Amino acid sequence: MSTRLWWGGLIVALLIPAIVPTPAAAARPLSFAIELDGKEHLFARGGDDGEGRPADVWRRLSFTELSPVGDAQVKSDPGDPLRATLRGDITIDVSHGGKATVKELHLVRKSPATGWTVDSRDVDQIAHDIGLDNPPAATAPAPPATEPAAATKQSPWVWIGAGLAMSLFASGFLVTWLRRRLPPPARFAGPAEVPFADPE
């Protein structure tokens, strides 16, 4: 194996980990659970990049759609199908966010076909009560369109380097293959010397 081929293989081996897409920071799973009178009532799952403060995670209650658990039902307020009020012993547990117990909780939804979310005013008030430094609703970050996924980010230089390495590897392999297949080049022979003739 030629030196060029060996170096080409080494470069490719070193670049393989950079070429193969790997998830950026692994998504941190989040859960949003609401219990009513000791029974699971509403629940939702989500995720973030692991960088959010507890207050930021708690704030997601205002836009994370919650689904009834089992046979639990949420009855809308009389005359307003987009609002509901829970009363009783209510426990809110947000992983990596916080936990609180209240006696009344207001829910809202965008339409009768969508899930319930916690009213942003309740989210802020409860956050304040449990000591979270939560920004007010007016300045809170807008909810993401979708839950963040484990995206892959690759620098274009990685692909350029990989392409150059593959080209070097291929050229080294081709040169080595040709050297083994083709006969050695004939050495250059100068013009034939005319034998010296003795004068008569």
N, C-alpha and C positions, 0 to 999 in steps of 0.2 A: 504494500500500500504506500502510495507516494505521500510525501510530507504535506502537500497541498490538500489531498483528499482527507488526511487525518485531521488537519486543522478545520476543514469545512465541516466534517462530522462533529467535531467538538463544539463549534459555534452553533450548529443546529441544535445539539443537545442542550446547550445552555439557554437557547432562546425558546425551547418548547414550553417551559412553564409560563413565559410571558405571552406566548401566542395563544395558548388555550385560555378561553374566557373563564374567569373566576368571579363569583358574585362579589360585589363590593361589600361593604360591611354587612354581615349576615343580618337579615331582618329580625327585629326583636318582636316576638309575638305579644300581643296585648289582649286582655279580656276585659269586658265591661259587664258587670253583673249587678242586677237589682233584685233584692229579696223583699217580699211583702209578707209581713206576719210570719216570718220564719220559713217561707217557701220561696224557691226560685221563681221569679216572675218574668223578668226580661233579661236577655243576654245578647251579646254581640262579640265578635272577634275582630281584631285588626292587627296592625303592625306598624312599626316605624324603623328608622335606621339606628336606633339606640342612642341617639344624641339628645332626644327631647327631655326637658326638665319635667319633674313630676307635675308642675303646674300646666305645662303644655300638654302632657298626656291627659290630665284631668279635663282640660278644655275640649278634648275630642268628644266628650259626652254631648256637646251641643250640635254635633253633626254626624255622629256615628248612629246608624239606624239600628234600633234594638228590636229583637223578635221575641214574642211570647214563648215561654218555656212550657212544654207539655200542653196541658189543657188550660193554661192561664189565659185570661182575657183582659183586654184593656177597653173599658167603655169610655167613649168620648163624652165630653161635657154636653149637657142639654143645649141644643141650638148651635153647637159649634163642633162639627165632625173633625176639625183639625186640631183640637185641643183636648187634653184629658188630665184628670187630677187623681193622683194616688194618695190615699190616706191610710194611716196605720203605722205599724212598726216597720219602717223602710230602711234597708241597709244598702248602701251603694259601695261597691268594691271595684276599683279600677286598678289593674295590675300596673306597677311602676308609676302609679298616679297618686292614689290615696284611698282612704276608706272613711265613710261618714254614715251617721244614723240620723234620720230626720222623721218627722211625723207627717209631712206633706210634700209632695213632689209634683211639679207640673211638667207635662209632656206636650210636645207639639209635633206636627208632621206636615209635609208639603202638600199632600193630597191623600184622599182616603185609601189609595192603593199603595202608598209608601209606608215604611216603618216609622216607629216613634223615635224621637230624640228628646233629650232633656232640655227644657227651656233654658236659654242662655243666661237669663237672669238668675235662675236657681243655681246654675253651674257656678256663676261668679260668687253668689252669696255663700254657697256651701264651701267653695274654695277658700274664701276669706275666713269662714268660721273654723276650718280645720288647719289654718295657718299656711296655706299655699299662696305664694306670691304670684297670683294669676293676673294677667293683663285684663283690663275691662273689655267687654264684648266689642266696643267700637274699634279697639285697636288690636284685637286678637287676629292672628293670622287666618287668612281665608282657608276654608277646608279644601283638601286636595280633591281633585276630580275622582281619583281612584286611590286605593291603598297603595303605598309605595311597594314596588317589587324589588327583588334583588337584581338590580341593574348591573350591567357589565360596562365598564369604561376602559377603553383601550387607547393608548397614545398612538397616533399615526406613525410615530418613529419606530414603534415596535414592529409594525407591519413592513416598513421600509427596510429595517434591519433584517427581518426574517427573509424578505425577498432577496436581499443581497447575499445573505448566508446560503440560501438555497441555490442561487446562481453560482456561487463559488463552489459549492458542493458538487453541483451538476457538471461544471466545467472540469473540476479535478477528476471526477469519475470518468468523464469522457476522455480526458488526456491519458489516464491510466489504461483505460480499455484499448485505446488506439495503439499505445505503446506495446501492449501485449499481442494485439492482433496483426499489426503490420510488420513486415520484415524490416530489419535494421537498414537504414539508408546506406547505399554504397558510398564508400569514400571517394572523394574526387581524385581522379587520376589525371595527372598532367599529360601533355602531348607526348606520344611515344618518341623516344630518342632514336634518331637514325644512327645505325651502327657506323662506327668510323671505318671508312674505306681506305685501305693503303693505296697510295698512288703507284701506278705501274711505272 
